[in-house]
Amino acid sequence: MGAFIVYIHIPFCDSKCGYCSFNSFTDKSLIDEYFKKLYIQLENDLSTVKKIDTVYIGGGTPSSVEAKYYEKIFRLLPKVKEFTVEANP
């Protein structure tokens, strides 16, 4: 069996860069609702997964979102070999 890779898109940013063509938003008023739906999606999609090779969290700018939103994601994931998180310094 091949590598199992999970991509999680976090579409929130502090500002929209002129060069960016990704789905992203600076209005964070929907962040709570977005993460509630993301948790449900992960629970459903990963219910039978025992191990993940790589989790890539991209966006947007995932580092612009408070750490509290990631705590449940990490609890929902099974054993993971590697995490990568995109950041815009």
Jmol script that loads the backbone (N, CA, C; Angstrom):
load data "model"
ATOM      1  N   MET A   1       0.855  -1.194   0.000  1.00  0.00           N
ATOM      2  CA  MET A   1       0.000   0.000   0.000  1.00  0.00           C
ATOM      3  C   MET A   1       0.887   1.239   0.000  1.00  0.00           C
ATOM      4  N   GLY A   2       0.491   2.267  -0.736  1.00  0.00           N
ATOM      5  CA  GLY A   2       1.265   3.494  -0.844  1.00  0.00           C
ATOM      6  C   GLY A   2       1.150   4.364   0.392  1.00  0.00           C
ATOM      7  N   ALA A   3       1.837   5.467   0.349  1.00  0.00           N
ATOM      8  CA  ALA A   3       1.820   6.415   1.461  1.00  0.00           C
ATOM      9  C   ALA A   3       0.442   7.041   1.609  1.00  0.00           C
ATOM     10  N   PHE A   4       0.015   7.207   2.849  1.00  0.00           N
ATOM     11  CA  PHE A   4      -1.265   7.856   3.125  1.00  0.00           C
ATOM     12  C   PHE A   4      -0.958   9.275   3.569  1.00  0.00           C
ATOM     13  N   ILE A   5      -1.392  10.253   2.769  1.00  0.00           N
ATOM     14  CA  ILE A   5      -1.107  11.665   3.013  1.00  0.00           C
ATOM     15  C   ILE A   5      -2.419  12.409   3.197  1.00  0.00           C
ATOM     16  N   VAL A   6      -2.456  13.283   4.190  1.00  0.00           N
ATOM     17  CA  VAL A   6      -3.648  14.090   4.456  1.00  0.00           C
ATOM     18  C   VAL A   6      -3.276  15.558   4.288  1.00  0.00           C
ATOM     19  N   TYR A   7      -4.070  16.269   3.487  1.00  0.00           N
ATOM     20  CA  TYR A   7      -3.925  17.720   3.345  1.00  0.00           C
ATOM     21  C   TYR A   7      -5.111  18.375   4.022  1.00  0.00           C
ATOM     22  N   ILE A   8      -4.831  19.319   4.906  1.00  0.00           N
ATOM     23  CA  ILE A   8      -5.881  20.074   5.588  1.00  0.00           C
ATOM     24  C   ILE A   8      -5.715  21.538   5.195  1.00  0.00           C
ATOM     25  N   HIS A   9      -6.747  22.074   4.562  1.00  0.00           N
ATOM     26  CA  HIS A   9      -6.698  23.464   4.087  1.00  0.00           C
ATOM     27  C   HIS A   9      -7.297  24.389   5.139  1.00  0.00           C
ATOM     28  N   ILE A  10      -6.517  25.361   5.563  1.00  0.00           N
ATOM     29  CA  ILE A  10      -6.977  26.386   6.508  1.00  0.00           C
ATOM     30  C   ILE A  10      -7.016  27.696   5.720  1.00  0.00           C
ATOM     31  N   PRO A  11      -8.215  28.176   5.357  1.00  0.00           N
ATOM     32  CA  PRO A  11      -8.316  29.283   4.406  1.00  0.00           C
ATOM     33  C   PRO A  11      -8.268  30.686   5.018  1.00  0.00           C
ATOM     34  N   PHE A  12      -7.636  30.840   6.162  1.00  0.00           N
ATOM     35  CA  PHE A  12      -7.637  32.149   6.828  1.00  0.00           C
ATOM     36  C   PHE A  12      -6.242  32.768   6.817  1.00  0.00           C
ATOM     37  N   CYS A  13      -6.217  34.089   6.638  1.00  0.00           N
ATOM     38  CA  CYS A  13      -4.970  34.859   6.608  1.00  0.00           C
ATOM     39  C   CYS A  13      -5.186  36.177   7.344  1.00  0.00           C
ATOM     40  N   ASP A  14      -4.088  36.785   7.764  1.00  0.00           N
ATOM     41  CA  ASP A  14      -4.179  38.126   8.358  1.00  0.00           C
ATOM     42  C   ASP A  14      -4.374  39.179   7.277  1.00  0.00           C
ATOM     43  N   SER A  15      -3.790  38.938   6.097  1.00  0.00           N
ATOM     44  CA  SER A  15      -3.978  39.834   4.952  1.00  0.00           C
ATOM     45  C   SER A  15      -3.893  39.000   3.675  1.00  0.00           C
ATOM     46  N   LYS A  16      -4.497  39.485   2.619  1.00  0.00           N
ATOM     47  CA  LYS A  16      -4.498  38.771   1.335  1.00  0.00           C
ATOM     48  C   LYS A  16      -3.328  39.288   0.505  1.00  0.00           C
ATOM     49  N   CYS A  17      -2.387  38.398   0.183  1.00  0.00           N
ATOM     50  CA  CYS A  17      -1.224  38.768  -0.619  1.00  0.00           C
ATOM     51  C   CYS A  17      -1.626  38.902  -2.087  1.00  0.00           C
ATOM     52  N   GLY A  18      -1.063  39.867  -2.767  1.00  0.00           N
ATOM     53  CA  GLY A  18      -1.387  40.125  -4.162  1.00  0.00           C
ATOM     54  C   GLY A  18      -1.083  38.971  -5.089  1.00  0.00           C
ATOM     55  N   TYR A  19      -0.087  38.171  -4.752  1.00  0.00           N
ATOM     56  CA  TYR A  19       0.316  37.051  -5.607  1.00  0.00           C
ATOM     57  C   TYR A  19      -0.478  35.774  -5.355  1.00  0.00           C
ATOM     58  N   CYS A  20      -1.279  35.745  -4.318  1.00  0.00           N
ATOM     59  CA  CYS A  20      -1.947  34.518  -3.898  1.00  0.00           C
ATOM     60  C   CYS A  20      -3.226  34.277  -4.699  1.00  0.00           C
ATOM     61  N   SER A  21      -3.345  33.056  -5.217  1.00  0.00           N
ATOM     62  CA  SER A  21      -4.575  32.690  -5.920  1.00  0.00           C
ATOM     63  C   SER A  21      -5.320  31.563  -5.198  1.00  0.00           C
ATOM     64  N   PHE A  22      -4.884  31.252  -3.974  1.00  0.00           N
ATOM     65  CA  PHE A  22      -5.536  30.196  -3.204  1.00  0.00           C
ATOM     66  C   PHE A  22      -6.812  30.714  -2.543  1.00  0.00           C
ATOM     67  N   ASN A  23      -7.702  29.803  -2.239  1.00  0.00           N
ATOM     68  CA  ASN A  23      -8.922  30.143  -1.511  1.00  0.00           C
ATOM     69  C   ASN A  23      -8.527  30.560  -0.099  1.00  0.00           C
ATOM     70  N   SER A  24      -8.633  31.845   0.193  1.00  0.00           N
ATOM     71  CA  SER A  24      -8.277  32.334   1.523  1.00  0.00           C
ATOM     72  C   SER A  24      -9.089  33.583   1.851  1.00  0.00           C
ATOM     73  N   PHE A  25      -9.259  33.803   3.145  1.00  0.00           N
ATOM     74  CA  PHE A  25     -10.101  34.902   3.629  1.00  0.00           C
ATOM     75  C   PHE A  25      -9.414  35.624   4.779  1.00  0.00           C
ATOM     76  N   THR A  26      -9.569  36.935   4.814  1.00  0.00           N
ATOM     77  CA  THR A  26      -9.044  37.711   5.935  1.00  0.00           C
ATOM     78  C   THR A  26     -10.117  37.914   7.002  1.00  0.00           C
ATOM     79  N   ASP A  27     -11.371  37.734   6.632  1.00  0.00           N
ATOM     80  CA  ASP A  27     -12.481  37.829   7.586  1.00  0.00           C
ATOM     81  C   ASP A  27     -12.545  36.519   8.360  1.00  0.00           C
ATOM     82  N   LYS A  28     -12.205  36.568   9.629  1.00  0.00           N
ATOM     83  CA  LYS A  28     -12.159  35.357  10.445  1.00  0.00           C
ATOM     84  C   LYS A  28     -13.443  35.137  11.254  1.00  0.00           C
ATOM     85  N   SER A  29     -14.516  35.795  10.872  1.00  0.00           N
ATOM     86  CA  SER A  29     -15.772  35.659  11.621  1.00  0.00           C
ATOM     87  C   SER A  29     -16.370  34.255  11.513  1.00  0.00           C
ATOM     88  N   LEU A  30     -15.975  33.497  10.492  1.00  0.00           N
ATOM     89  CA  LEU A  30     -16.508  32.144  10.317  1.00  0.00           C
ATOM     90  C   LEU A  30     -15.544  31.053  10.800  1.00  0.00           C
ATOM     91  N   ILE A  31     -14.492  31.446  11.487  1.00  0.00           N
ATOM     92  CA  ILE A  31     -13.463  30.478  11.865  1.00  0.00           C
ATOM     93  C   ILE A  31     -14.002  29.375  12.781  1.00  0.00           C
ATOM     94  N   ASP A  32     -14.846  29.717  13.745  1.00  0.00           N
ATOM     95  CA  ASP A  32     -15.399  28.702  14.644  1.00  0.00           C
ATOM     96  C   ASP A  32     -16.237  27.691  13.869  1.00  0.00           C
ATOM     97  N   GLU A  33     -17.091  28.178  12.999  1.00  0.00           N
ATOM     98  CA  GLU A  33     -17.948  27.297  12.197  1.00  0.00           C
ATOM     99  C   GLU A  33     -17.112  26.441  11.246  1.00  0.00           C
ATOM    100  N   TYR A  34     -16.085  27.024  10.652  1.00  0.00           N
ATOM    101  CA  TYR A  34     -15.218  26.277   9.748  1.00  0.00           C
ATOM    102  C   TYR A  34     -14.576  25.096  10.476  1.00  0.00           C
ATOM    103  N   PHE A  35     -14.028  25.350  11.646  1.00  0.00           N
ATOM    104  CA  PHE A  35     -13.350  24.276  12.370  1.00  0.00           C
ATOM    105  C   PHE A  35     -14.332  23.232  12.898  1.00  0.00           C
ATOM    106  N   LYS A  36     -15.530  23.614  13.279  1.00  0.00           N
ATOM    107  CA  LYS A  36     -16.533  22.621  13.681  1.00  0.00           C
ATOM    108  C   LYS A  36     -16.796  21.642  12.533  1.00  0.00           C
ATOM    109  N   LYS A  37     -16.955  22.180  11.333  1.00  0.00           N
ATOM    110  CA  LYS A  37     -17.202  21.337  10.153  1.00  0.00           C
ATOM    111  C   LYS A  37     -15.957  20.516   9.794  1.00  0.00           C
ATOM    112  N   LEU A  38     -14.780  21.098   9.949  1.00  0.00           N
ATOM    113  CA  LEU A  38     -13.547  20.379   9.666  1.00  0.00           C
ATOM    114  C   LEU A  38     -13.394  19.176  10.598  1.00  0.00           C
ATOM    115  N   TYR A  39     -13.706  19.341  11.885  1.00  0.00           N
ATOM    116  CA  TYR A  39     -13.615  18.232  12.841  1.00  0.00           C
ATOM    117  C   TYR A  39     -14.553  17.088  12.434  1.00  0.00           C
ATOM    118  N   ILE A  40     -15.764  17.439  12.014  1.00  0.00           N
ATOM    119  CA  ILE A  40     -16.724  16.418  11.564  1.00  0.00           C
ATOM    120  C   ILE A  40     -16.182  15.697  10.338  1.00  0.00           C
ATOM    121  N   GLN A  41     -15.650  16.449   9.394  1.00  0.00           N
ATOM    122  CA  GLN A  41     -15.084  15.861   8.167  1.00  0.00           C
ATOM    123  C   GLN A  41     -13.945  14.900   8.505  1.00  0.00           C
ATOM    124  N   LEU A  42     -13.043  15.329   9.385  1.00  0.00           N
ATOM    125  CA  LEU A  42     -11.920  14.472   9.753  1.00  0.00           C
ATOM    126  C   LEU A  42     -12.388  13.207  10.468  1.00  0.00           C
ATOM    127  N   GLU A  43     -13.343  13.352  11.378  1.00  0.00           N
ATOM    128  CA  GLU A  43     -13.863  12.174  12.079  1.00  0.00           C
ATOM    129  C   GLU A  43     -14.427  11.153  11.088  1.00  0.00           C
ATOM    130  N   ASN A  44     -15.166  11.629  10.106  1.00  0.00           N
ATOM    131  CA  ASN A  44     -15.757  10.737   9.101  1.00  0.00           C
ATOM    132  C   ASN A  44     -14.696  10.131   8.180  1.00  0.00           C
ATOM    133  N   ASP A  45     -13.831  10.965   7.637  1.00  0.00           N
ATOM    134  CA  ASP A  45     -12.862  10.503   6.650  1.00  0.00           C
ATOM    135  C   ASP A  45     -11.786   9.603   7.244  1.00  0.00           C
ATOM    136  N   LEU A  46     -11.441   9.813   8.509  1.00  0.00           N
ATOM    137  CA  LEU A  46     -10.341   9.062   9.109  1.00  0.00           C
ATOM    138  C   LEU A  46     -10.809   7.955  10.052  1.00  0.00           C
ATOM    139  N   SER A  47     -12.088   7.661  10.045  1.00  0.00           N
ATOM    140  CA  SER A  47     -12.633   6.696  11.005  1.00  0.00           C
ATOM    141  C   SER A  47     -12.013   5.302  10.883  1.00  0.00           C
ATOM    142  N   THR A  48     -11.539   4.935   9.709  1.00  0.00           N
ATOM    143  CA  THR A  48     -10.961   3.599   9.526  1.00  0.00           C
ATOM    144  C   THR A  48      -9.447   3.633   9.287  1.00  0.00           C
ATOM    145  N   VAL A  49      -8.851   4.810   9.372  1.00  0.00           N
ATOM    146  CA  VAL A  49      -7.417   4.955   9.126  1.00  0.00           C
ATOM    147  C   VAL A  49      -6.644   4.683  10.415  1.00  0.00           C
ATOM    148  N   LYS A  50      -5.649   3.831  10.327  1.00  0.00           N
ATOM    149  CA  LYS A  50      -4.840   3.473  11.499  1.00  0.00           C
ATOM    150  C   LYS A  50      -3.528   4.255  11.578  1.00  0.00           C
ATOM    151  N   LYS A  51      -3.004   4.650  10.414  1.00  0.00           N
ATOM    152  CA  LYS A  51      -1.701   5.303  10.374  1.00  0.00           C
ATOM    153  C   LYS A  51      -1.644   6.244   9.172  1.00  0.00           C
ATOM    154  N   ILE A  52      -1.028   7.407   9.371  1.00  0.00           N
ATOM    155  CA  ILE A  52      -0.856   8.392   8.304  1.00  0.00           C
ATOM    156  C   ILE A  52       0.627   8.673   8.160  1.00  0.00           C
ATOM    157  N   ASP A  53       1.107   8.675   6.918  1.00  0.00           N
ATOM    158  CA  ASP A  53       2.515   8.980   6.697  1.00  0.00           C
ATOM    159  C   ASP A  53       2.805  10.467   6.885  1.00  0.00           C
ATOM    160  N   THR A  54       1.991  11.311   6.258  1.00  0.00           N
ATOM    161  CA  THR A  54       2.238  12.753   6.308  1.00  0.00           C
ATOM    162  C   THR A  54       0.930  13.516   6.436  1.00  0.00           C
ATOM    163  N   VAL A  55       0.936  14.532   7.290  1.00  0.00           N
ATOM    164  CA  VAL A  55      -0.153  15.503   7.377  1.00  0.00           C
ATOM    165  C   VAL A  55       0.444  16.844   6.971  1.00  0.00           C
ATOM    166  N   TYR A  56      -0.157  17.458   5.963  1.00  0.00           N
ATOM    167  CA  TYR A  56       0.266  18.777   5.502  1.00  0.00           C
ATOM    168  C   TYR A  56      -0.876  19.741   5.767  1.00  0.00           C
ATOM    169  N   ILE A  57      -0.595  20.770   6.546  1.00  0.00           N
ATOM    170  CA  ILE A  57      -1.592  21.803   6.833  1.00  0.00           C
ATOM    171  C   ILE A  57      -1.169  23.049   6.079  1.00  0.00           C
ATOM    172  N   GLY A  58      -2.003  23.461   5.121  1.00  0.00           N
ATOM    173  CA  GLY A  58      -1.686  24.603   4.282  1.00  0.00           C
ATOM    174  C   GLY A  58      -2.861  25.553   4.197  1.00  0.00           C
ATOM    175  N   GLY A  59      -2.713  26.551   3.359  1.00  0.00           N
ATOM    176  CA  GLY A  59      -3.814  27.501   3.270  1.00  0.00           C
ATOM    177  C   GLY A  59      -3.610  28.501   2.165  1.00  0.00           C
ATOM    178  N   GLY A  60      -4.134  29.519   2.548  1.00  0.00           N
ATOM    179  CA  GLY A  60      -4.165  30.465   3.627  1.00  0.00           C
ATOM    180  C   GLY A  60      -2.831  30.479   4.366  1.00  0.00           C
ATOM    181  N   THR A  61      -2.937  30.954   5.566  1.00  0.00           N
ATOM    182  CA  THR A  61      -1.782  30.980   6.467  1.00  0.00           C
ATOM    183  C   THR A  61      -2.181  30.303   7.767  1.00  0.00           C
ATOM    184  N   PRO A  62      -1.993  28.993   7.862  1.00  0.00           N
ATOM    185  CA  PRO A  62      -2.413  28.264   9.052  1.00  0.00           C
ATOM    186  C   PRO A  62      -1.816  28.815  10.351  1.00  0.00           C
ATOM    187  N   SER A  63      -0.635  29.397  10.266  1.00  0.00           N
ATOM    188  CA  SER A  63      -0.007  29.932  11.479  1.00  0.00           C
ATOM    189  C   SER A  63      -0.704  31.193  11.991  1.00  0.00           C
ATOM    190  N   SER A  64      -1.639  31.746  11.215  1.00  0.00           N
ATOM    191  CA  SER A  64      -2.364  32.936  11.674  1.00  0.00           C
ATOM    192  C   SER A  64      -3.596  32.573  12.504  1.00  0.00           C
ATOM    193  N   VAL A  65      -3.853  31.275  12.647  1.00  0.00           N
ATOM    194  CA  VAL A  65      -5.001  30.786  13.405  1.00  0.00           C
ATOM    195  C   VAL A  65      -4.512  30.344  14.785  1.00  0.00           C
ATOM    196  N   GLU A  66      -5.289  30.660  15.813  1.00  0.00           N
ATOM    197  CA  GLU A  66      -4.902  30.310  17.178  1.00  0.00           C
ATOM    198  C   GLU A  66      -4.662  28.810  17.340  1.00  0.00           C
ATOM    199  N   ALA A  67      -3.692  28.466  18.145  1.00  0.00           N
ATOM    200  CA  ALA A  67      -3.306  27.072  18.374  1.00  0.00           C
ATOM    201  C   ALA A  67      -4.452  26.228  18.911  1.00  0.00           C
ATOM    202  N   LYS A  68      -5.370  26.830  19.643  1.00  0.00           N
ATOM    203  CA  LYS A  68      -6.473  26.070  20.235  1.00  0.00           C
ATOM    204  C   LYS A  68      -7.286  25.314  19.178  1.00  0.00           C
ATOM    205  N   TYR A  69      -7.329  25.829  17.962  1.00  0.00           N
ATOM    206  CA  TYR A  69      -8.096  25.171  16.906  1.00  0.00           C
ATOM    207  C   TYR A  69      -7.421  23.887  16.423  1.00  0.00           C
ATOM    208  N   TYR A  70      -6.134  23.771  16.625  1.00  0.00           N
ATOM    209  CA  TYR A  70      -5.389  22.600  16.162  1.00  0.00           C
ATOM    210  C   TYR A  70      -5.383  21.462  17.173  1.00  0.00           C
ATOM    211  N   GLU A  71      -5.656  21.754  18.426  1.00  0.00           N
ATOM    212  CA  GLU A  71      -5.611  20.720  19.473  1.00  0.00           C
ATOM    213  C   GLU A  71      -6.519  19.538  19.138  1.00  0.00           C
ATOM    214  N   LYS A  72      -7.751  19.797  18.750  1.00  0.00           N
ATOM    215  CA  LYS A  72      -8.677  18.710  18.446  1.00  0.00           C
ATOM    216  C   LYS A  72      -8.262  17.975  17.170  1.00  0.00           C
ATOM    217  N   ILE A  73      -7.727  18.693  16.192  1.00  0.00           N
ATOM    218  CA  ILE A  73      -7.256  18.038  14.973  1.00  0.00           C
ATOM    219  C   ILE A  73      -6.205  16.994  15.340  1.00  0.00           C
ATOM    220  N   PHE A  74      -5.253  17.363  16.177  1.00  0.00           N
ATOM    221  CA  PHE A  74      -4.184  16.442  16.546  1.00  0.00           C
ATOM    222  C   PHE A  74      -4.720  15.250  17.334  1.00  0.00           C
ATOM    223  N   ARG A  75      -5.748  15.453  18.120  1.00  0.00           N
ATOM    224  CA  ARG A  75      -6.362  14.341  18.860  1.00  0.00           C
ATOM    225  C   ARG A  75      -7.127  13.402  17.926  1.00  0.00           C
ATOM    226  N   LEU A  76      -7.694  13.931  16.854  1.00  0.00           N
ATOM    227  CA  LEU A  76      -8.471  13.118  15.915  1.00  0.00           C
ATOM    228  C   LEU A  76      -7.600  12.262  14.992  1.00  0.00           C
ATOM    229  N   LEU A  77      -6.377  12.685  14.782  1.00  0.00           N
ATOM    230  CA  LEU A  77      -5.508  11.978  13.848  1.00  0.00           C
ATOM    231  C   LEU A  77      -4.925  10.722  14.494  1.00  0.00           C
ATOM    232  N   PRO A  78      -4.847   9.646  13.718  1.00  0.00           N
ATOM    233  CA  PRO A  78      -4.176   8.451  14.225  1.00  0.00           C
ATOM    234  C   PRO A  78      -2.660   8.683  14.243  1.00  0.00           C
ATOM    235  N   LYS A  79      -1.903   7.655  14.407  1.00  0.00           N
ATOM    236  CA  LYS A  79      -0.444   7.755  14.408  1.00  0.00           C
ATOM    237  C   LYS A  79       0.037   8.407  13.109  1.00  0.00           C
ATOM    238  N   VAL A  80       0.888   9.449  13.241  1.00  0.00           N
ATOM    239  CA  VAL A  80       1.386  10.202  12.092  1.00  0.00           C
ATOM    240  C   VAL A  80       2.907  10.224  12.143  1.00  0.00           C
ATOM    241  N   LYS A  81       3.540   9.941  10.997  1.00  0.00           N
ATOM    242  CA  LYS A  81       4.997   9.984  10.915  1.00  0.00           C
ATOM    243  C   LYS A  81       5.545  11.404  10.830  1.00  0.00           C
ATOM    244  N   GLU A  82       4.882  12.250  10.031  1.00  0.00           N
ATOM    245  CA  GLU A  82       5.432  13.580   9.736  1.00  0.00           C
ATOM    246  C   GLU A  82       4.320  14.619   9.645  1.00  0.00           C
ATOM    247  N   PHE A  83       4.557  15.791  10.262  1.00  0.00           N
ATOM    248  CA  PHE A  83       3.657  16.940  10.146  1.00  0.00           C
ATOM    249  C   PHE A  83       4.400  18.056   9.437  1.00  0.00           C
ATOM    250  N   THR A  84       3.700  18.741   8.537  1.00  0.00           N
ATOM    251  CA  THR A  84       4.223  19.926   7.891  1.00  0.00           C
ATOM    252  C   THR A  84       3.144  20.998   7.948  1.00  0.00           C
ATOM    253  N   VAL A  85       3.527  22.197   8.373  1.00  0.00           N
ATOM    254  CA  VAL A  85       2.595  23.310   8.455  1.00  0.00           C
ATOM    255  C   VAL A  85       3.162  24.483   7.684  1.00  0.00           C
ATOM    256  N   GLU A  86       2.372  25.001   6.749  1.00  0.00           N
ATOM    257  CA  GLU A  86       2.767  26.163   5.979  1.00  0.00           C
ATOM    258  C   GLU A  86       2.713  27.403   6.860  1.00  0.00           C
ATOM    259  N   ALA A  87       3.657  28.293   6.685  1.00  0.00           N
ATOM    260  CA  ALA A  87       3.656  29.546   7.449  1.00  0.00           C
ATOM    261  C   ALA A  87       4.138  30.683   6.543  1.00  0.00           C
ATOM    262  N   ASN A  88       3.649  31.860   6.806  1.00  0.00           N
ATOM    263  CA  ASN A  88       4.090  33.051   6.085  1.00  0.00           C
ATOM    264  C   ASN A  88       4.757  33.950   7.111  1.00  0.00           C
ATOM    265  N   PRO A  89       6.074  33.928   7.168  1.00  0.00           N
ATOM    266  CA  PRO A  89       6.780  34.695   8.196  1.00  0.00           C
ATOM    267  C   PRO A  89       6.617  36.170   7.970  1.00  0.00           C
TER     268      PRO A  89
END
end "model"
wireframe off; spacefill off
backbone 0.3
color backbone group
